[in-house]
Amino acid sequence: MTIPADLRCDARTGRCHVCGDEAVIGRVVNVDARTRMGTVAFPERSETVALDLVDARVGDEVLVHLGFAIERMELT
């Protein structure tokens, strides 16, 4: 199996998408209940992400890593 270039570790920068701890908080703006995919808005862009791991609804803020919402945030 060949690992796609965008998922490979980059020795020059020391960053790795797979083993890095980078995740971003975004707001759910659309949910497709059939596919469990949703559109999540971030400050600079929107992205379609998988919602299989969280119970997220429109308006919720979620933590997204590698195209998956991994936690619904309880921000005050």
KESETOR-958499 format. One record per residue (C-alpha): x, y, z; residue number from 1; chain. Coordinates in steps of 0.1 Angstrom, whole numbers, plus 2048, in hexadecimal, padded with zeros to 3 digits. Example, Ala and Ser with C-alpha at 12.3 -4.5 7.8 and 13.67 -1.06 7.14 Angstrom:
KESETOR-958499
+-----+-----+-----+-----+-------+
!  c1 !  c2 !  c3 !   n ! chain !
+-----+-----+-----+-----+-------+
! 87B ! 7D3 ! 84E !   1 !     A !
! 889 ! 7F5 ! 847 !   2 !     A !
+-----+-----+-----+-----+-------+
end
This chain:
KESETOR-958499
+-----+-----+-----+-----+-------+
!  c1 !  c2 !  c3 !   n ! chain !
+-----+-----+-----+-----+-------+
! 800 ! 800 ! 800 !   1 !     A !
! 80D ! 823 ! 7F7 !   2 !     A !
! 807 ! 83E ! 810 !   3 !     A !
! 7F9 ! 85D ! 7FF !   4 !     A !
! 811 ! 87B ! 7FE !   5 !     A !
! 7FB ! 891 ! 813 !   6 !     A !
! 7FC ! 877 ! 830 !   7 !     A !
! 821 ! 870 ! 830 !   8 !     A !
! 837 ! 87E ! 84B !   9 !     A !
! 84C ! 89C ! 840 !  10 !     A !
! 86F ! 899 ! 84E !  11 !     A !
! 877 ! 8BC ! 844 !  12 !     A !
! 85D ! 8CC ! 85A !  13 !     A !
! 859 ! 8B0 ! 873 !  14 !     A !
! 833 ! 8B0 ! 86D !  15 !     A !
! 81F ! 890 ! 868 !  16 !     A !
! 7FA ! 890 ! 861 !  17 !     A !
! 7F5 ! 86D ! 86E !  18 !     A !
! 809 ! 86F ! 88F !  19 !     A !
! 806 ! 894 ! 896 !  20 !     A !
! 7EF ! 8A2 ! 8B0 !  21 !     A !
! 7E0 ! 8BD ! 89A !  22 !     A !
! 7BB ! 8C2 ! 89A !  23 !     A !
! 7A6 ! 8E0 ! 893 !  24 !     A !
! 785 ! 8EC ! 8A2 !  25 !     A !
! 769 ! 8F4 ! 889 !  26 !     A !
! 744 ! 8FA ! 888 !  27 !     A !
! 72C ! 8E1 ! 878 !  28 !     A !
! 718 ! 8F3 ! 85D !  29 !     A !
! 708 ! 8D5 ! 84B !  30 !     A !
! 702 ! 8B0 ! 853 !  31 !     A !
! 6F8 ! 894 ! 83B !  32 !     A !
! 6E8 ! 87B ! 853 !  33 !     A !
! 6E9 ! 85F ! 839 !  34 !     A !
! 70F ! 861 ! 833 !  35 !     A !
! 718 ! 86F ! 856 !  36 !     A !
! 72D ! 889 ! 844 !  37 !     A !
! 72B ! 8AE ! 84B !  38 !     A !
! 739 ! 8CF ! 840 !  39 !     A !
! 74E ! 8E0 ! 85B !  40 !     A !
! 757 ! 905 ! 859 !  41 !     A !
! 779 ! 910 ! 865 !  42 !     A !
! 786 ! 934 ! 865 !  43 !     A !
! 798 ! 930 ! 843 !  44 !     A !
! 783 ! 915 ! 831 !  45 !     A !
! 768 ! 8FB ! 833 !  46 !     A !
! 76E ! 8D6 ! 831 !  47 !     A !
! 759 ! 8B7 ! 82E !  48 !     A !
! 760 ! 8A0 ! 84B !  49 !     A !
! 754 ! 87E ! 858 !  50 !     A !
! 73D ! 880 ! 877 !  51 !     A !
! 73D ! 85B ! 87F !  52 !     A !
! 750 ! 85F ! 8A0 !  53 !     A !
! 73B ! 87B ! 8AF !  54 !     A !
! 716 ! 884 ! 8B3 !  55 !     A !
! 719 ! 8A6 ! 8A3 !  56 !     A !
! 6FD ! 8BD ! 896 !  57 !     A !
! 6FC ! 8DD ! 883 !  58 !     A !
! 70A ! 8F9 ! 899 !  59 !     A !
! 720 ! 8E2 ! 8AE !  60 !     A !
! 745 ! 8E8 ! 8B0 !  61 !     A !
! 75B ! 8C9 ! 8A9 !  62 !     A !
! 77F ! 8C0 ! 8AA !  63 !     A !
! 78B ! 8B4 ! 888 !  64 !     A !
! 7A9 ! 89F ! 880 !  65 !     A !
! 7B2 ! 890 ! 85E !  66 !     A !
! 78E ! 895 ! 851 !  67 !     A !
! 77D ! 886 ! 870 !  68 !     A !
! 76A ! 898 ! 88B !  69 !     A !
! 779 ! 888 ! 8AA !  70 !     A !
! 767 ! 89B ! 8C6 !  71 !     A !
! 74A ! 8B2 ! 8CA !  72 !     A !
! 756 ! 8D0 ! 8DE !  73 !     A !
! 744 ! 8DF ! 8FC !  74 !     A !
! 750 ! 902 ! 8F9 !  75 !     A !
! 743 ! 91D ! 911 !  76 !     A !
+-----+-----+-----+-----+-------+
end
